[in-house]
Amino acid sequence: MGAQASILVVALSAYVLSALFAELRESATSLRSERDNKLLNARAIVAAIAHEIRQPLTRITTGGSAAQRFLKMVPPEHDKAQTALEGMVNAGHRTSEIIDGFRAFLGTGHQEKQLVDVNEIIDGVLESMSSQLKDRQVEPRLELMSKLPHVYGNRGQLQEVVSNLIVNAIEAMETTSDRSRVLRVRTELRDRKAIGVVVQDSGPGINSNKLSDIFTALVSTKPHGTGLGLAISRMIIDYHGGKLTALSDGKDGASFEFVLPIASMDQNSARAE
């Protein structure tokens, strides 16, 4: 009996130790996974900010170089230098708006909302990209509905969405050589309850088996893409109570569309006060 009791104690002890080790392994795995997720999220945020501010920072650098070149001419080209400097100032403001948008989206800043004219945002983004459109031989075609109702949201974040979609469309047409590079942007009213914004390119389109994953973070159809722009854009539109979708037949370009609810009477009244 004593021997059997000893065997039983040893067996129970081994079982308890085995369970404890298993729990420790599970806890270690969980902690490691949590640490890796936090690290991945931190890397994603840094990559996203770097991705978004790269364009305005490039414009500041090229604008500064152009201004220096115009001022060194004999006689100096003051008007051209002034235009380059104005572009740098606008790009600086754009960088600030991007950072403020990220702070608001991540909950580290005041999530200011206001009445937003989406047509005005589109015009501003295209104006800031005029040089890029010209350099890449892209023809913008606008079909903006006049007197489009306002939406209620964070202007910087919505500007980020429009900018992302237009940049993606421009980059999608880089390899296009057998057709014109046309960027179509359209706004319209949907059932008097929402506005729709459509950004369409004339590039090669998106393969149907990749279409469902393009809004997934860190997934990109471009060789050097970060896979963050579209994921962030969808999160922003979701945050505003809207929906962002994509459509492509894999041959004749791609079309991205987001829908946002128009501002309510209460929101319009609050803004007026």
N, C-alpha and C positions, 0 to 999 in steps of 0.2 A: 504493500500500500504506500509505504514511504517512497519507494522508487517511482511508483506511478504518479504520486503527488508531485515529486520533483520534475518528472517529465512534463506533467501538466503545467506546472509553473513556468518551466523553460519555454514550453510551446506558447503559453499565453504572453509571456514576456517578448518572445520573438514576434508574435502577432502584433502586439502593441507597438514595438519598435518599428516594425514594418509599416504600420499605419502612420506613425509619427513621421518617418522618413518620406512616405508618400505625400503627406500633408506639407512637409517642408519643401519637397520638390515642386509641388503645385503652387505654393506660396512664392517660391523663388521664380518660377516661370511666370506667374501673374505679375510680380514686381518688375521682372525683366521686360515683359510685354508692355506694362504701363510706362516704363521708362523709355522703351523704344517708340511707343506711340507719341509720347510727349516730345521726344527728340524729332520724330518724323513731322509732327505738327509744327514745331519750331522751324525746322528746315523749310517746310512748305510755306510758312508765313514769310520768312526771309526771301525765299525764291519768288514768291508772289509780288512782294514789294519791289524787289529788284527788277522783275519782269515789267511791272507797270511804270516805273519811273525811268526806265532806260530810254524811252523815246523822248520825253521832255529834256532829259539831261543831254542827250545827243544833240538836240536842237540848240540848247544853250552853248554847247561846245562849238558846233559849226557856226552858230550866229556870232560868237565871239571872234572866231578866226576870220569870218567874212568882214566884220566891223573893222578889225585891225588892218585887213588888206585894203579896204576902201579908204581908210584914213591915211594910209601910207602912199596912196597914189598922188601923182602930181599933175593937176591940182587934186586935193582930196575930194572924194565923192561923199559929201556929207549926207545927202538925202538917202543914199543906199546904206550908209553906215547907220543912220537913224532907224531905217526900216529893220535892219538886222538886230539892233539893240532892242527895239520894240518886241521883236519876236522872242528875244531872250527873256524879257520881262514877262511876257505871256506864258512862256514855258516854265518860268519860275513859279508863277501863280498856279499853273497846272500841277506842278510837282507838289506844292503845298496842299492842293485840293485832294490829290491822290492819297497823301499821308493822312489827312483829316478823314477821308472816306474809310480808310482801313481802321483808324482808331475808333470811329463810330461803329463800324461793322463788327469789330472784335470786342466792343463793349468797354473800351478804355477811354472813350471820349463822349461828349454830349451828342446823342443821336438826333440832331436837329432835323426836323421835317418842315417843309414849306410847300407852297403851291409851285409846281414846276411845269414849264412849257417845254415839252419834249422836242418840238420843232426847233426851238432856240438852241437846245443842247446839240442837236444834230448839226445845225448850221455852224455852231462854234467848233465842234470836233472836226468837221470837214475843212473849215478854214485853217485850223491849226495844222492839218495834214496836207495842205495844198501843195507844198513842195514835194512831199513824198508821193502824192498822186501823180504829179507831173513827171517826176524822175522815173517812176515805174510805168509810165504811159497808161495810167488807169483813167477812164472817163467816168466821172460821177454823173448819175442821172437821178434827179430828185423828183419825187411825187409826194409832196407834203401837203396834207389837207389844211386848207386855210381855216383859221379860227378853231383849231383843234382844242378841245377841252383840256384843262390842266389836270395833272395828277398830283397827289399829295405824297411827298417822299423826300429822301435825302438827295439833294441835287448832285453832290459829288459822287455818290455811289451810282446813280443812274447815268451820270456822264461816263463813269468807268465802264458800264455795260456797253453803251453805244460805242465807245472807243475800242473796246475789246473786239466787238463784232466787226467793226470796220477794218481794224488792223488784220484780223483773221482773214477777212475777204481779200484784202490787198495781197497778203502773203500767199493765199491759195492760188492767186493768178500769176505768181512769179514764173511758173514753168509753162504758162500758156503762150504758145507761139503760132498756133494754127487758127486763132480767132481773136477778135477784139477783146481787150480787157475792159469790161464794163462793170461798174459798181452801181447797183440800184438800191435806193433807200426810199421806202414808202411809209407814210403814216395814214391811218384811217380810223374812223369811229366804228366800234363794234356794238351793235344793239343799244346804242345810247347809254351803255353802262361801262364801257371800257374803250381804251385806245389800243390799236395794234401798230407795231413797228416791225417792218420787214427789211432785212439786209440781205441782198442777193448778189452773188458773184458769178462770173462767167468762166470760172476755172474748171478743172477736171472733175470736180465733184468728190463725194465721200463714198467709199465702198460701203455697201449696205451692211456688211457684217461688222463694221466698225462704228456705224452710226449710233447704235444704242449706248456706246461707251464713251462718246466724246465729251460728255459732261462729268465724267468721273475724274476725280483729282489725280494728278500725276500721269494721266493717260493722254497722249498727243498723237495726232496723225502726221505731224511735221517732224523731220529728222532732228531738229534742234529745239523743238518746242518743250515748254516746261509742263504742259498739261494742267495749268492752273487757271488760265484766263477764263475759259468757258465754265469751269467748276465754280469759280468765284462769281461769275455773272449770274449763273442759275441761282446761287444762294442769295444774291442780292435781290433778284426778281422775286424769289419765294418770300423773302423778308418783306417785300412791298405788297404781298398778296396777289402776285401775278404768276405768269407761267412763261417759261422760255423753252422753245422747241426747235428742232432742226429737221430739214427735209432735203433729200438728194436722191437722184436716180443713179448716181455713180458715174455719170457721163457729162451732163450739161450743167455744171455748177452746183452750188449749194445755197440753200435759203434758210436763214435764221430768223425766227419771229418771237417777239415777246409781247405779251398782253398785260396791261395794267389797268386796274379800276380807276375811273375818273374820280376827281375829288368830289366829296359829298357837299351838300349845301351847308352843313355845319362847319366843315373845314374851310369852305370859301368865306363864310361869315366870320370865322375866327381870324382868318388872315386879314380880312377887311378891317377888323377892329384893331 
